[in-house]
Amino acid sequence: MPIAVRLPFKSMYPTGEKQEKRLPKYVKWYQWGTVIGGDCLFIKRHMPDRMDGKVIATNTTTTQDVELFRAAGVKYLVTSTPVLEGRSFGTNVMEAAMVAVAGKGRPLTKDELTQMLDQLGFQPQLQELN
């Protein structure tokens, strides 16, 4: 078994106050790419101060995240789930909520999930920030 699965979660992913600490890193790659995709916490943690004209494709954003991206000059923000009360939730959270609401006591099939998403009108979100 790989050693990574034996490490504490906090050694691989920022938790608590560490989530808000910015440590710009990989600036060359942020500047090179037009679209920056990945986990929102990692993008925020390592992004340079300026991201003029960039597109960010991510998950689980808050209003504070959106404002940080706007202030950095990000052009567009794409999330895989809709924004509900100022926050986009991870797809895993949305799927878990739909499974719970369905009340079937089992994972939903792709067709069942698709039908629920259509009924709810859930769509990915594209926000123009600048």
C-alpha positions as CSV (number, residue, x, y, z in Angstrom):
1,M,0.0,0.0,0.0
2,P,1.4,3.4,-0.9
3,I,2.8,5.4,2.1
4,A,0.6,8.4,1.3
5,V,-2.5,6.6,2.5
6,R,-0.9,6.2,5.9
7,L,-0.2,9.9,6.3
8,P,-2.5,12.1,8.4
9,F,-5.0,14.0,6.1
10,K,-3.7,17.4,7.3
11,S,-0.2,16.5,5.9
12,M,-1.6,16.3,2.4
13,Y,-4.4,18.9,2.5
14,P,-4.6,22.2,4.4
15,T,-7.0,22.2,7.3
16,G,-8.2,24.8,9.8
17,E,-6.3,28.1,9.6
18,K,-3.8,26.7,7.1
19,Q,-6.6,26.9,4.5
20,E,-6.4,30.6,4.4
21,K,-2.6,31.0,4.4
22,R,-1.3,32.0,1.0
23,L,2.1,30.8,-0.1
24,P,2.5,31.8,-3.8
25,K,4.2,29.0,-5.6
26,Y,4.5,27.7,-9.2
27,V,4.0,31.3,-10.4
28,K,5.5,30.4,-13.8
29,W,2.8,27.9,-14.4
30,Y,0.0,30.1,-13.2
31,Q,1.2,32.8,-15.6
32,W,1.6,30.3,-18.4
33,G,-1.9,28.8,-18.3
34,T,-5.0,30.4,-19.6
35,V,-7.3,28.1,-17.6
36,I,-6.3,27.2,-14.0
37,G,-8.2,24.1,-12.8
38,G,-8.2,22.2,-9.6
39,D,-9.1,22.3,-5.9
40,C,-10.1,25.9,-4.8
41,L,-8.0,25.7,-1.6
42,F,-4.8,24.8,-3.6
43,I,-5.4,27.4,-6.3
44,K,-5.9,30.1,-3.7
45,R,-3.0,28.9,-1.5
46,H,-0.4,29.0,-4.4
47,M,-1.7,31.6,-6.8
48,P,0.2,34.8,-7.5
49,D,-1.2,38.1,-6.5
50,R,-2.2,38.9,-10.1
51,M,-4.2,36.5,-12.3
52,D,-5.3,39.0,-14.9
53,G,-7.5,37.5,-17.7
54,K,-7.3,33.9,-16.3
55,V,-10.2,31.4,-16.1
56,I,-10.4,29.4,-12.9
57,A,-12.3,26.0,-13.0
58,T,-12.8,24.7,-9.5
59,N,-15.1,23.5,-6.8
60,T,-16.5,24.6,-3.5
61,T,-16.2,28.4,-3.6
62,T,-17.4,31.0,-1.1
63,T,-18.2,34.7,-1.6
64,Q,-14.7,35.4,-0.1
65,D,-13.1,33.2,-2.7
66,V,-14.9,34.9,-5.5
67,E,-13.8,38.3,-4.2
68,L,-10.2,37.2,-3.9
69,F,-10.3,36.0,-7.5
70,R,-12.0,39.2,-8.7
71,A,-9.4,41.3,-6.9
72,A,-6.6,39.3,-8.5
73,G,-8.0,40.1,-12.0
74,V,-9.5,36.6,-12.8
75,K,-11.8,37.0,-15.8
76,Y,-14.1,34.0,-15.4
77,L,-14.8,31.5,-12.6
78,V,-16.3,28.1,-13.5
79,T,-17.8,25.8,-10.9
80,S,-19.3,22.4,-11.5
81,T,-22.3,23.1,-9.2
82,P,-24.7,26.0,-8.9
83,V,-24.1,28.8,-6.5
84,L,-26.5,28.5,-3.6
85,E,-26.7,31.4,-1.1
86,G,-23.2,32.7,-2.2
87,R,-21.5,29.3,-2.1
88,S,-20.9,26.5,-4.6
89,F,-20.7,23.1,-3.0
90,G,-18.5,20.2,-4.0
91,T,-20.1,17.6,-6.4
92,N,-19.7,15.0,-3.7
93,V,-21.8,17.0,-1.2
94,M,-24.5,17.6,-3.9
95,E,-24.6,13.9,-4.8
96,A,-24.8,12.9,-1.1
97,A,-27.7,15.4,-0.6
98,M,-29.6,14.0,-3.6
99,V,-29.0,10.4,-2.5
100,A,-30.4,11.3,1.0
101,V,-33.4,13.2,-0.5
102,A,-34.2,10.3,-2.8
103,G,-34.6,8.0,0.2
104,K,-33.8,4.8,-1.7
105,G,-31.1,3.7,0.8
106,R,-28.6,3.1,-2.0
107,P,-26.4,5.0,-4.4
108,L,-28.4,6.5,-7.3
109,T,-27.7,5.4,-10.8
110,K,-26.3,7.9,-13.4
111,D,-29.8,8.1,-15.0
112,E,-31.4,8.8,-11.6
113,L,-28.9,11.5,-10.7
114,T,-29.3,13.1,-14.2
115,Q,-33.1,13.1,-13.8
116,M,-32.8,14.8,-10.4
117,L,-30.3,17.4,-11.7
118,D,-32.6,18.2,-14.5
119,Q,-35.6,18.5,-12.2
120,L,-33.6,20.8,-9.9
121,G,-32.2,22.8,-12.8
122,F,-28.7,22.4,-11.5
123,Q,-26.1,23.5,-14.0
124,P,-22.4,24.3,-13.9
125,Q,-21.9,28.0,-13.2
126,L,-19.9,30.5,-15.3
127,Q,-19.3,33.8,-13.5
128,E,-17.7,36.8,-15.2
129,L,-15.6,38.5,-12.6
130,N,-13.7,41.1,-14.6
